Amino acid sequence: MDTTIYIVRHGQTKWNLEGRLQGRLDSPLTDDGVEQAQQLAIRLQNITFDSIYSSSSNRAFSTALHLRKDREIEVNKSDNLMEMDFACWEGRKWSEIQDLFPEELLLMNEHPEHFEAKKTKGETFHDMQSRLASFIDKILKQHAGQNILLVSHSITIKVLINYLRGGNLKYLWDGPDIHWASLYQVCFTENKTKIFFEGEGISPL
């Protein structure tokens, strides 16, 4: 049985516009963010979702509610889909993080496989990959042969897609940027996993 997972990043938020790192903290969707979610909902309206999962963060959950539209289906919150825990970096502007933690920020950007979170005191990418691998394996067993919608965050999605492509964190930042309310479609067949990014052959849209 083929299983298809649709993975969406939340819409634009207030802190996105301010250039602040959100992580486990939160800020509301902007009007544009709501519009982005609603426009994607129109494109997804003919897909029958058997299950919907969202990060526990409100910006993702709000996006998931827009995507659900009038489907009579529960949106399940999961901490496993939350953004990376950046601890003491969260709520700060990226420019401030650059000034205060230049070496660790450079390591995160240039060598994510070696990022140890010693100064952030949050998660490493290895930590994230472990929680996402466990979550996705459970989802695939529980919802075999179904269509599943996941709503999450940019770095979380990067780590998840990288894991599905083999899991070498050295290549984490390769691939397209994940814009607000953008979409991955991942098709699991008996012998292979096919990954499509928005505009790269997503078949049902």
C-alpha positions in Angstrom: 0.0 0.0 0.0 1.3 3.5 -0.9 1.4 6.1 1.8 1.6 9.8 1.1 2.6 12.5 3.5 2.1 16.2 2.8 4.4 18.4 4.8 3.7 22.1 5.2 5.4 25.0 6.8 3.2 27.4 8.8 2.3 30.8 7.3 4.2 34.0 7.9 4.3 35.3 11.5 4.9 38.6 13.3 8.4 37.5 14.4 9.3 36.3 10.9 8.8 39.9 9.8 10.8 41.2 12.8 13.7 38.8 12.1 13.3 37.1 15.4 14.1 33.4 16.1 11.0 31.7 17.3 12.0 28.1 18.0 9.8 26.9 20.9 8.5 30.4 21.5 5.6 31.6 19.3 4.1 34.6 17.6 0.8 34.9 15.7 0.3 34.6 12.0 0.2 37.9 10.1 -2.6 38.7 7.7 -0.3 37.6 4.9 0.3 34.4 6.8 -3.4 33.7 7.1 -3.8 34.4 3.4 -0.9 32.0 2.5 -2.5 29.2 4.5 -5.9 29.9 2.9 -4.5 29.9 -0.6 -2.7 26.6 0.0 -6.0 25.2 1.5 -7.7 25.9 -1.8 -5.0 23.9 -3.7 -5.4 21.0 -1.3 -9.1 21.0 -1.1 -9.6 18.0 -3.4 -7.3 15.8 -1.4 -8.8 13.4 1.1 -6.7 13.5 4.3 -7.1 10.6 6.6 -5.1 12.3 9.4 -3.8 15.7 10.2 -0.9 16.4 12.6 0.5 19.7 13.7 3.3 21.1 15.8 2.0 22.1 19.2 3.0 25.7 18.4 0.1 27.9 17.7 1.5 29.3 14.5 1.5 25.8 13.0 -1.8 24.7 14.6 -3.5 27.8 13.2 -2.2 27.0 9.8 -3.4 23.5 10.1 -6.9 24.6 10.9 -7.0 26.8 7.8 -5.8 23.8 5.7 -8.4 21.5 7.2 -11.2 23.8 6.1 -14.5 22.0 6.4 -13.1 18.5 6.7 -14.6 16.7 9.7 -11.2 15.5 11.0 -9.3 16.3 14.2 -6.0 18.2 14.1 -3.6 16.3 16.3 -1.0 18.3 18.1 2.5 16.8 18.5 5.5 18.1 20.3 7.6 16.0 18.0 6.8 18.4 15.1 7.8 21.5 17.0 10.6 23.7 15.9 14.2 23.1 17.1 14.7 24.1 20.7 17.1 27.1 20.6 16.7 27.9 24.3 18.5 31.2 25.1 18.6 32.3 21.4 14.8 32.3 21.2 13.0 35.7 20.9 16.3 37.4 19.8 16.8 39.0 16.4 19.2 37.1 14.1 21.4 40.2 14.1 21.7 39.9 17.9 22.5 36.2 17.8 25.2 37.0 15.3 26.7 39.5 17.6 26.5 37.4 20.8 27.1 33.9 19.5 29.1 34.2 16.2 31.1 31.0 16.4 28.2 28.8 17.3 26.0 30.4 14.7 28.7 29.9 12.0 29.0 26.2 13.1 25.3 25.7 12.8 25.2 27.2 9.3 28.4 25.7 7.9 28.7 22.4 9.7 25.3 21.4 11.2 26.5 17.9 11.8 29.0 19.3 14.4 26.6 21.8 16.1 26.6 20.8 19.8 24.3 23.6 21.2 26.8 24.2 24.1 25.8 27.9 24.3 22.2 27.7 23.2 21.6 24.9 25.7 18.9 23.6 23.4 18.7 20.8 20.8 21.3 19.6 18.4 20.4 18.5 14.9 21.1 14.9 15.9 18.6 15.4 18.8 16.0 16.6 16.3 16.6 13.9 13.8 16.2 11.3 16.5 12.8 12.6 17.6 11.6 13.0 14.0 12.8 9.6 12.9 10.8 8.0 15.8 7.7 10.1 15.0 7.7 9.4 11.2 8.3 5.7 11.7 5.3 5.5 14.0 3.1 7.5 11.6 4.0 5.2 8.7 3.0 2.2 10.7 -0.2 3.7 12.1 -1.4 5.2 8.8 -0.1 2.8 6.2 -1.9 3.3 2.8 -3.3 6.7 3.8 -2.8 10.4 3.1 -1.4 12.3 6.0 -0.9 16.1 6.4 1.8 17.4 8.7 2.2 21.1 9.6 5.5 22.1 11.1 8.4 24.5 10.8 11.3 25.3 8.5 14.2 23.7 10.3 12.1 20.8 11.5 11.1 20.1 7.9 14.7 20.4 6.7 15.8 17.8 9.2 12.9 15.5 8.4 13.4 15.7 4.6 17.1 15.2 5.1 16.4 12.1 7.2 14.2 10.7 4.5 16.9 11.3 2.0 19.5 9.3 4.0 20.1 11.3 7.2 23.6 12.7 6.7 23.4 16.0 8.5 26.4 17.4 6.6 24.0 18.0 3.7 21.1 19.5 5.9 21.0 22.9 4.2 21.1 21.5 0.6 17.9 21.8 -1.4 15.3 24.5 -1.8 14.4 27.1 0.8 11.2 26.3 2.7 9.0 29.4 2.3 5.9 30.1 4.3 3.0 27.7 3.6 5.2 25.8 1.1 4.7 22.1 0.6 6.5 18.8 0.3 4.9 15.6 -0.9 6.5 12.4 0.2 5.3 9.1 -1.4 6.2 5.9 0.3 5.9 2.7 -1.8 7.0 -0.8 -1.1 10.5 -0.3 -2.5 11.3 3.4 -2.5 10.5 6.9 -1.1 9.8 9.7 -3.6 10.1 13.3 -2.4 8.7 16.2 -4.3 8.9 19.9 -3.4 6.4 22.5 -4.4 6.8 23.1 -8.2 8.8 19.9 -8.7 6.2 17.4 -9.8 3.7 17.3 -6.9 1.1 15.2 -8.7 -2.3 15.9 -7.1 -2.1 19.7 -7.3 
